[in-house]
């Protein structure tokens, strides 16, 4: 089963819940880095957090990145995936995408449903 890393702001719980459900329906395994929830206690755990996220990204076939609001962690995850050759699908939520988002993304989509559909495109395989 192909795996998709869920990049997004730490408190985007609704995005993570909906994306996970849609990905499972599409036959993908969602990989949510927030299962290692360090919210409110990140200090002193930076290396563990980043190394865990990087390992998860390397283990995935694609990254779904929620860029509905600016978040430096999401940007770093998308850049790392891009550099590793892992396709990134950017979800904008209707916001105009930043040039860096367009640069790293194999697809830029307005809605979550469109983003999950984009993961199945042959050029992302």
Secondary structure, DSSP 8 states (H G I E B T S, - for coil): --EEEEE--TT-HHHHHHHHHHHHHTT-EEEEGGGS--TT--TT-HHHHHHHHHHHHHT-SEEEEE-SS--HHHHHHHHHHHHHT-EEEEE-TTS---HHHHHH-SEEESSHHHHHHHTTSGGG-
